[in-house]
Amino acid sequence: MSILAASIMCANQLNLEEELRELEKAEVELLHCDVMDGVFVNNLAMGPYVLEEIKKATTIPLDIHLATDTPAKYIEMFAPIQPEYISFHVEVSGNVRKEIELIKEKGIKPALALSPDSPVEMIKPYLTDVSMILMMTVNPGFAGQKFNYNVLNKLDELNALLKNMDNKPLIEVDGNINRETIPALLEKGANVYVLGTSELFNPHEGTYKEKVDRVKQLFTDMSKPLKTR
Ligand SMILES: O=C(CO)[C@@H](O)[C@H](O)COP(=O)(O)O
């Protein structure tokens, strides 16, 4: 199963309502919303006010990524918006299990986020407690970075841990996701692909629908037996 998420932080912030209309026409399935606090990452992005307005303005479910310190504080801050997912970084959690439960109590699907240099071991105790694992393929904080191919080895490790699990969490990948990097990620079992400046929010030719359809075509082509491609 492949789900496409649009990284709304990369959209035209001066024209968000129109951007949302175009993303709805493109039939993206999630809006990936990067919340940044200037502490965990050296950037600030997407406060509750703007996400509240985005939630009211679209039917696309929200997938909030807390690229922040002190996850519990931001879980409380953003839960009232009722996103479908909230992911937080295990690297800065005060109590991972408690914060997963806090998200669940709010009726939201919990996800754990892992930066490229953080070992998969850090999320191993929680795999049965979360709905999704966000495997960052760039350092959180900024768009336009280069894909970190070491994360492919981490995906192998994660797949080995998930192998015998019945209700596996989804695997989300985020950072320089495009038609060059997607084939390797598909092979590694990624399910949710965050499209940012690499493939969607860029000056290249085409509407958002045309760009998203090009990515969907890649998944279709990849699903065909080799000899028919
Ligand atoms: O902002 C980030 C990374 O923190 C991602 O959420 C965006 O998706 C970046 O998209 P690309 O520019 O890497 O394509």
The ligand as a Gaussian input file, in Angstrom:
#p B3LYP/6-31G(d) Opt

LIG

0 1
 O       10.787000      19.669000       5.719000
 C       11.049000      18.510000       5.616000
 C       12.238000      17.952000       6.331000
 O       12.301000      18.496000       7.615000
 C       10.193000      17.573000       4.845000
 O        8.958000      17.392000       5.521000
 C        9.876000      18.065000       3.450000
 O        9.170000      17.036000       2.869000
 C       11.058000      18.355000       2.629000
 O       10.795000      17.983000       1.334000
 P       12.014000      17.904000       0.299000
 O       12.384000      19.343000       0.011000
 O       13.098000      17.162000       0.980000
 O       11.459000      17.210000      -0.915000

